[in-house]
Amino acid sequence: MGGSLAGLLAARALTGHAERVTIVERDRFPEQDGEEREEREDRQGQEGREDRQGRQDREAREGPKVRERTASRPGVPQSRHPHVLLEGGQLALDALLPGFMAELNAAGAPRVGMPEDLVQWQDGRWFRRVPASTHIHTGSRAQLERLIRRRVLADPSVTLVDGTETVGLLGDATRVRGVLLRERGDGPSGEQRELAADLVVDASGRGTKAPRWLAAIGAEAPHEEIIDTGLAYASRVYRDTTGTLGSGPTAASLGFYVVPNPAQPYGVVVLPLEDGTHLATFSGLRGDEPPTDEAGFEEYAKRLPHPVVHRWLREAEPLSPVSGFRRTANVRRRYDLPGHRPAGFLATGDAVCTFNPVYGQGMAVAAMSAVALRDVLGDPRRTPTTRRVQKALLGASRQAWDISAGADRKMPGVIGDAAAVGVADRVAGWYLRRIQERTPGDPVVGRAFRSVVSLREPLGALFAPAVARAVLFGPARQTPAEPPMTREGRTAREGTE
């Protein structure tokens, strides 16, 4: 249920274990897109075209050419806001779809090195722009989803049923045996049809109705853990007209990043998109949300701790309306806990664990969850019971939850049944604060911190001997007093050549 990233990748993971996998999606997808036309032209040998390998070699030297940005679809309103693909998600995608990251790079998705490519502020300090220890992809959600969809649907065992809503589950409290479907737009009185299945996977996102449908067949809905800071954000697309930001590997800077904290709750991120434009997003907490009118959006930049982003906005060319988003609570549905629940039903992606989007974890966790699904089903040592598989899916999201929930518990005005801070949280918080104080200026601590928040390494990487020595005994190193507009060791002129 759901044809977005989590559903597509779960379908991919299931192809080795089922004769037929059906993806049900309420949106309608285009039958062909620009990328498919480009491939067709490549196959036809059109005069004057570059071969695909030649194009990839050129883009590795010169950076991706400006491309048209893929349009958002109605079922993903959040796609109008930033989506970053963390390194843990990149590794998972290549494991599921070999060669996918090379394909994404060739499609022009910007690759941003951290901390080298961003002008970043956190906890009152600007980050040194030392060589990158991790990279994120910042292209549009629609572009990434389109490329994944094409790869997954190329498998003849996978069928897409789009323009169709799931309206309930078939079966009883013992076992789910399929879903009840209705054509989108037919309304509550529309004709319904049954789709039988040996396994149903809920990948319908943060707005899932599965808990209600489980209750309707006599099963027990999962307990929900909620941590809600009330954070809201607003986004707008701009074209840089100042030469301050770029979108290729030779640009002096690719974006801005101001990280909010309990003492300074305003944030902004400005990131490149695949068409050469930049997406600017402001965030604020409950009661002081970023406005969605054009004048108020620009004025909101004055709340930030430094005017550098406000100055850039005044000169940049706006290319879109302002879009807002408000549903940002961390929610974890504990399907893994004992309860009266049926066999044959699983939840994945945002349907089981959804995070405050400000941390950029959702797409990576969707991919990592699909790898966990593939691995637990393929384990020859154990029978893949429903509960065992569901525990593996929750385990794939645990580190991301610990990061986002741990940070949000400290924010002012946080609410929710999982928002309380315990003794263990306070001890861990003391160590983490020392890490954060040293991350902007200490490459060793920064490398370990980024490896964890990128979901590439486990939390234990923060306690490696060299890191622990620097955290416990080393001083917080000096960092730039003003926004560093070039990478370390490069002048502004060199950065733009």
C-alpha positions as MATLAB code, in Angstrom:
seq = 'MGGSLAGLLAARALTGHAERVTIVERDRFPEQDGEEREEREDRQGQEGREDRQGRQDREAREGPKVRERTASRPGVPQSRHPHVLLEGGQLALDALLPGFMAELNAAGAPRVGMPEDLVQWQDGRWFRRVPASTHIHTGSRAQLERLIRRRVLADPSVTLVDGTETVGLLGDATRVRGVLLRERGDGPSGEQRELAADLVVDASGRGTKAPRWLAAIGAEAPHEEIIDTGLAYASRVYRDTTGTLGSGPTAASLGFYVVPNPAQPYGVVVLPLEDGTHLATFSGLRGDEPPTDEAGFEEYAKRLPHPVVHRWLREAEPLSPVSGFRRTANVRRRYDLPGHRPAGFLATGDAVCTFNPVYGQGMAVAAMSAVALRDVLGDPRRTPTTRRVQKALLGASRQAWDISAGADRKMPGVIGDAAAVGVADRVAGWYLRRIQERTPGDPVVGRAFRSVVSLREPLGALFAPAVARAVLFGPARQTPAEPPMTREGRTAREGTE';
ca = [
       0.000    0.000    0.000;
       1.755    3.119   -1.289;
       3.902    3.683   -4.359;
       6.336    6.186   -2.907;
       9.939    5.401   -1.930;
       9.148    3.050    0.943;
       6.584    1.112   -1.094;
       8.716    0.872   -4.222;
      11.757   -0.319   -2.302;
       9.739   -2.794   -0.209;
       8.390   -4.194   -3.477;
      11.948   -4.575   -4.715;
      12.923   -6.424   -1.529;
       9.957   -8.797   -1.914;
      10.622   -9.769   -5.522;
      12.895  -12.621   -4.509;
      10.258  -14.075   -2.176;
       6.943  -13.732   -4.014;
       5.610  -14.767   -7.405;
       3.813  -11.448   -7.801;
       4.122   -8.080   -6.056;
       1.390   -5.465   -6.542;
       1.912   -1.797   -5.645;
      -1.307    0.123   -4.983;
      -0.990    3.920   -5.263;
      -3.705    6.583   -5.148;
      -1.817    8.991   -7.438;
      -1.472    8.469  -11.174;
       2.074    8.299  -12.490;
       3.070    9.558  -15.954;
       3.401    6.762  -18.516;
       6.668    8.212  -19.747;
       8.931   11.030  -18.660;
      11.899   12.976  -19.950;
      14.426   10.438  -18.714;
      12.677    7.621  -20.585;
      12.635    9.708  -23.781;
      16.362   10.366  -23.351;
      17.040    6.645  -23.076;
      14.952    5.950  -26.194;
      16.906    8.550  -28.145;
      20.150    6.977  -26.929;
      19.036    3.590  -28.226;
      18.046    5.052  -31.600;
      21.519    6.516  -32.036;
      20.338   10.064  -32.719;
      22.924   12.136  -34.585;
      25.118   14.344  -32.443;
      24.214   12.685  -29.160;
      26.809   11.836  -26.541;
      27.041    8.220  -25.527;
      25.965    7.638  -21.924;
      29.465    6.833  -20.682;
      30.836    9.931  -22.349;
      28.175   12.048  -20.677;
      28.997   10.588  -17.276;
      32.731   11.203  -17.817;
      32.086   14.814  -18.836;
      29.848   15.459  -15.843;
      32.460   13.978  -13.512;
      34.892   16.603  -14.828;
      32.590   19.597  -15.228;
      29.652   18.932  -12.930;
      26.099   18.103  -14.022;
      24.501   20.226  -16.691;
      21.386   22.206  -15.805;
      18.321   20.015  -16.253;
      14.598   20.440  -15.922;
      13.361   19.683  -12.425;
      10.868   16.828  -12.122;
       7.394   18.000  -11.127;
       5.956   17.020   -7.744;
       2.923   14.783   -7.514;
      -0.153   15.602   -5.399;
       0.233   12.679   -3.000;
       3.576   13.956   -1.722;
       2.954   17.570   -0.622;
       6.246   17.504    1.255;
       8.083   17.058   -2.060;
       7.992   20.844   -2.468;
      10.456   20.990    0.443;
      14.073   19.824    0.777;
      14.876   16.130    0.572;
      18.386   14.956    1.285;
      19.621   11.434    0.756;
      22.019   10.545    3.565;
      24.942    8.207    3.010;
      23.287    5.305    4.823;
      20.441    5.538    2.320;
      22.850    5.751   -0.608;
      24.526    2.511    0.442;
      21.128    0.844    0.888;
      19.920    1.947   -2.547;
      23.005    0.535   -4.231;
      22.470   -2.732   -2.347;
      18.865   -2.950   -3.593;
      19.383   -1.487   -7.071;
      23.033   -2.057   -8.078;
      24.518    0.955   -9.821;
      21.689    3.264   -8.783;
      23.857    6.002   -7.257;
      25.884    6.272  -10.473;
      22.605    6.659  -12.326;
      21.440    9.348   -9.901;
      24.707   11.237  -10.336;
      24.387   11.007  -14.115;
      20.856   12.435  -13.853;
      22.322   15.601  -12.331;
      21.341   15.219   -8.675;
      23.621   17.612   -6.739;
      26.184   15.921   -4.494;
      27.052   18.105   -1.509;
      30.105   17.405    0.642;
      29.861   17.964    4.379;
      31.299   20.244    5.744;
      33.244   21.348    2.687;
      30.437   22.625    0.468;
      28.089   24.370    2.936;
      28.317   27.596    4.911;
      27.073   26.131    8.205;
      26.294   27.644   11.623;
      25.436   25.727   14.791;
      25.507   26.556   18.510;
      26.987   29.996   17.895;
      29.879   28.835   15.692;
      30.633   28.663   11.972;
      31.995   25.338   10.731;
      35.451   25.050    9.282;
      35.057   24.018    5.657;
      37.549   21.167    5.716;
      37.438   18.310    3.148;
      34.191   16.376    3.153;
      33.868   13.162    5.141;
      30.340   12.438    3.923;
      28.146   13.508    1.014;
      24.431   14.082    0.672;
      22.314   14.236   -2.471;
      19.970   17.220   -2.559;
      18.015   16.821   -5.798;
      14.235   16.849   -5.770;
      12.249   14.047   -4.187;
      10.365   13.667   -7.481;
      13.556   12.997   -9.437;
      14.745   10.310   -7.033;
      11.341    8.664   -6.894;
      11.027    8.608  -10.684;
      14.379    6.872  -11.138;
      13.588    4.290   -8.440;
      10.131    3.670   -9.892;
      11.576    2.990  -13.326;
      14.075    0.464  -11.957;
      11.556   -1.345   -9.743;
       8.790   -1.560  -12.355;
      11.232   -3.020  -14.885;
      10.868   -6.306  -12.976;
       8.048   -8.299  -14.659;
       6.911   -9.691  -11.300;
       6.006   -6.186  -10.055;
       2.680   -4.619  -11.048;
       1.569   -1.038  -10.382;
      -2.096   -0.275   -9.777;
      -2.231    3.520   -9.682;
      -5.149    5.924   -9.369;
      -6.526    3.524   -6.745;
      -7.146    3.935   -3.019;
      -6.850    1.302   -0.326;
      -9.921    1.602    1.910;
      -9.559   -1.389    4.230;
      -8.020   -4.755    5.031;
      -9.372   -8.216    4.250;
      -9.147  -10.986    6.819;
      -9.582  -11.107   10.561;
      -7.660  -10.662   13.791;
      -5.725  -13.852   13.057;
      -4.517  -13.118    9.539;
      -4.701  -10.362    6.934;
      -5.593  -11.808    3.537;
      -5.606   -8.805    1.247;
      -6.924   -5.280    0.803;
     -10.115   -3.555   -0.244;
      -9.683   -1.095   -3.124;
     -11.650    1.712   -4.750;
     -10.952    3.877   -7.777;
      -9.699    7.268   -6.691;
     -12.343    9.947   -7.104;
     -15.310    7.582   -6.841;
     -16.080    8.755   -3.295;
     -17.402    6.728   -0.342;
     -20.233    5.265   -2.416;
     -17.903    4.085   -5.196;
     -17.633    0.436   -6.141;
     -15.082   -1.511   -4.103;
     -13.103   -4.550   -5.148;
     -10.970   -7.072   -3.318;
      -7.307   -7.820   -3.949;
      -6.187  -11.020   -2.247;
      -2.638  -11.255   -0.924;
      -0.522  -13.552    1.229;
       1.284  -10.494    2.642;
       0.188   -6.859    2.946;
       2.803   -4.152    3.544;
       1.675   -0.707    4.673;
       3.934    1.884    3.053;
       1.293    4.625    2.918;
       3.317    7.158    4.900;
       2.760    9.322    7.975;
      -0.968    9.590    7.204;
      -1.510    5.822    7.361;
      -4.989    4.560    8.239;
      -3.822    1.025    8.975;
      -4.289    1.251   12.780;
      -7.967    2.034   12.209;
      -8.313   -0.737    9.619;
      -6.706   -3.260   11.973;
      -9.200   -2.337   14.672;
     -12.019   -2.815   12.145;
     -11.076   -6.508   11.650;
     -10.805   -7.104   15.404;
      -7.032   -6.688   15.774;
      -5.140   -4.415   18.155;
      -3.751   -1.117   16.874;
      -0.116   -0.406   17.805;
       0.862    1.917   20.630;
       2.135    5.251   19.287;
       5.104    7.132   20.745;
       4.959   10.849   19.933;
       7.478   13.681   20.311;
       6.254   16.949   18.819;
       8.183   20.237   18.910;
       5.552   22.037   16.875;
       8.207   22.780   14.262;
       6.932   24.144   10.965;
       8.728   25.142    7.833;
       8.217   27.048    4.594;
      10.108   26.748    1.306;
      10.648   28.662   -1.918;
      12.763   28.063   -5.025;
      15.316   30.725   -6.005;
      17.912   31.295   -8.676;
      21.216   32.651   -7.411;
      22.018   35.916   -9.195;
      24.940   36.964   -7.014;
      27.529   34.297   -7.792;
      27.512   33.369   -4.100;
      26.186   29.847   -4.590;
      26.636   27.306   -7.324;
      25.513   23.777   -8.150;
      28.674   22.096   -9.469;
      31.857   20.730   -7.877;
      33.859   23.877   -8.667;
      31.445   26.274   -6.944;
      32.856   28.080   -3.904;
      29.695   27.275   -1.898;
      26.676   25.133   -2.664;
      24.355   26.285    0.105;
      23.675   27.600    3.599;
      22.715   25.702    6.739;
      21.755   27.271   10.074;
      20.936   24.546   12.610;
      18.357   25.404   15.304;
      18.862   24.527   18.975;
      17.002   25.174   22.244;
      18.603   28.591   22.670;
      18.202   29.613   19.007;
      15.086   27.930   17.538;
      15.222   29.386   14.015;
      16.723   27.409   11.167;
      17.347   27.705    7.456;
      18.730   25.478    4.765;
      19.468   26.551    1.195;
      20.351   23.609   -1.053;
      20.950   23.096   -4.783;
      18.479   21.255   -7.027;
      19.159   19.325  -10.212;
      18.108   22.193  -12.509;
      20.682   24.634  -11.104;
      18.259   26.460   -8.804;
      18.254   26.491   -4.990;
      15.525   25.605   -2.506;
      15.417   27.839    0.585;
      13.588   26.586    3.667;
      13.001   28.363    6.986;
      11.920   26.545   10.127;
      10.472   27.759   13.417;
       8.578   26.386   16.396;
       4.958   26.444   17.478;
       3.590   29.954   17.719;
       6.331   31.479   15.567;
       6.023   29.518   12.333;
       7.560   30.789    9.082;
       4.923   32.675    7.061;
       3.843   31.527    3.612;
       3.373   34.965    2.067;
       6.270   36.267   -0.006;
       7.038   39.403    2.008;
       6.774   37.601    5.349;
       8.974   34.756    4.117;
      11.861   37.093    3.303;
      11.350   39.092    6.491;
      11.582   35.890    8.541;
      15.268   35.642    7.568;
      15.989   38.529    9.938;
      15.352   36.174   12.884;
      18.450   34.156   12.047;
      21.647   34.725   14.082;
      23.479   36.243   11.091;
      22.255   38.346    8.107;
      24.145   36.384    5.419;
      21.069   34.437    4.261;
      18.807   37.502    4.373;
      21.256   39.402    2.180;
      21.339   36.527   -0.310;
      17.525   36.311   -0.463;
      17.188   40.004   -1.255;
      19.357   39.578   -4.357;
      18.273   36.101   -5.508;
      15.453   35.638   -8.026;
      12.338   33.903   -6.618;
      10.921   31.252   -8.952;
       8.022   29.720   -7.024;
       5.314   30.510   -4.494;
       6.040   29.848   -0.810;
       4.889   26.412    0.400;
       4.353   25.545    4.067;
       4.421   22.281    5.998;
       3.260   21.695    9.571;
       3.063   17.954   10.309;
       6.545   17.345   11.718;
       6.065   15.255   14.871;
       8.220   12.186   15.509;
       5.827    9.212   15.647;
       6.799    5.584   16.202;
       4.150    2.856   15.932;
       5.198   -0.138   18.013;
       4.032   -3.033   15.873;
       7.014   -4.944   17.259;
       5.563   -5.136   20.782;
       3.319   -8.001   21.902;
      -0.328   -7.513   21.022;
      -3.332   -9.087   19.353;
      -2.246   -8.501   15.767;
      -2.682  -10.586   12.633;
      -0.070  -12.469   10.671;
       0.515  -11.339    7.110;
       0.667   -7.599    7.820;
       3.773   -5.395    8.002;
       4.392   -1.656    8.186;
       7.455    0.109    6.804;
       8.788    3.594    6.151;
       6.839    6.495    7.639;
       3.910    4.178    8.328;
       5.911    2.634   11.180;
       8.334    5.415   12.145;
       8.208    9.014   10.990;
      10.726   11.686   11.944;
      10.865   15.427   12.208;
      11.795   16.142    8.569;
      14.349   18.763    9.603;
      16.839   15.907   10.140;
      16.523   14.604    6.572;
      16.316   10.927    7.555;
      13.114    9.669    5.932;
      14.380    8.569    2.528;
      17.478    6.912    3.955;
      15.422    4.971    6.509;
      12.989    3.853    3.796;
      15.889    2.357    1.846;
      17.535    0.850    4.925;
      14.209   -0.690    5.953;
      13.884   -2.346    2.552;
      17.365   -3.854    2.962;
      16.331   -5.122    6.406;
      13.184   -6.654    4.885;
      15.196   -8.389    2.177;
      17.758   -9.710    4.636;
      15.367  -11.056    7.265;
      13.258  -12.813    4.636;
      16.388  -14.334    3.133;
      17.887  -15.537    6.428;
      18.075  -19.356    6.137;
      18.556  -19.774    9.895;
      15.186  -18.447   11.029;
      11.576  -18.612    9.942;
      10.464  -15.075    9.007;
       7.435  -14.699   11.261;
       5.419  -11.484   11.035;
       6.660  -10.218   14.391;
      10.306  -11.084   13.651;
      10.205   -9.226   10.347;
       8.440   -6.255   11.922;
      11.118   -6.059   14.618;
      13.773   -5.975   11.886;
      11.946   -3.116   10.170;
      11.754   -1.142   13.391;
      15.427   -1.881   14.048;
      16.341   -0.279   10.727;
      14.847    2.994   11.972;
      16.137    2.885   15.551;
      19.291    4.982   15.121;
      17.442    7.676   13.186;
      14.786    7.741   15.929;
      17.409    8.054   18.660;
      18.963   11.024   16.846;
      15.800   12.954   16.014;
      13.893   12.128   19.203;
      16.938   12.826   21.365;
      17.436   16.260   19.820;
      13.741   17.191   19.839;
      13.251   16.299   23.502;
      15.488   19.267   24.354;
      13.555   21.826   22.308;
      11.287   24.344   24.076;
       7.565   23.574   24.039;
       7.949   19.918   23.109;
       4.907   17.726   23.809;
       4.059   14.043   23.481;
       4.012   10.870   25.537;
       7.655   10.093   24.666;
       8.993   13.616   25.279;
      10.188   13.105   28.854;
      13.958   13.272   29.463;
      15.320   10.541   31.754;
      18.581   10.157   33.669;
      20.228    8.216   30.835;
      19.218   10.970   28.408;
      20.884   13.584   30.624;
      24.167   11.644   30.800;
      24.169   11.033   27.041;
      23.225   14.667   26.517;
      26.291   15.865   28.424;
      28.616   13.858   26.167;
      26.721   14.836   23.026;
      26.947   18.537   23.920;
      30.723   18.225   24.105;
      30.726   16.516   20.717;
      28.633   19.290   19.202;
      30.930   21.950   20.684;
      33.918   20.306   18.970;
      32.341   19.245   15.678;
      32.609   22.674   13.939;
      36.379   22.936   14.466;
      37.786   19.453   15.143;
      38.033   17.241   12.025;
      38.318   14.003   14.060;
      35.194   14.644   16.129;
      33.378   16.117   13.142;
      34.111   13.072   10.998;
      32.714   10.712   13.635;
      29.644   12.873   14.246;
      28.826   13.096   10.545;
      29.290    9.351   10.075;
      26.612    8.760   12.712;
      24.068   11.388   11.652;
      24.463   10.251    8.026;
      23.420    6.752    9.259;
      26.605    5.244    7.816;
      28.116    4.218   11.156;
      26.477    3.133   14.439;
      26.277    5.385   17.486;
      29.313    3.572   18.897;
      31.516    5.518   16.471;
      31.137    8.504   18.814;
      32.974    6.562   21.535;
      35.983    5.428   19.498;
      39.222    6.079   21.470;
      40.456    9.024   19.363;
      37.024   10.646   19.448;
      36.529   10.088   23.182;
      39.940   11.609   23.974;
      39.129   14.723   21.967;
      35.657   14.986   23.509;
      36.658   14.410   27.135;
      40.067   16.096   27.287;
      40.547   18.230   24.196;
      39.515   21.897   23.893;
      36.924   23.195   21.456;
      39.066   24.426   18.564;
      38.869   27.846   16.994;
      36.391   28.324   14.151;
      35.751   31.184   11.675;
      34.392   34.397   13.183;
      32.349   35.166   10.047;
      30.633   32.982    7.451;
      33.395   31.160    5.525;
      32.400   31.701    1.897;
      35.159   29.488    0.464;
      36.597   26.100    1.318;
      39.671   26.093    3.520;
      42.828   26.815    1.587;
      40.983   28.409   -1.327;
      40.383   32.055   -2.155;
      37.062   33.349   -3.370;
      38.501   33.622   -6.907;
      39.809   30.061   -6.890;
      36.493   28.798   -5.592;
      34.614   30.120   -8.630;
      37.070   29.150  -11.357;
];
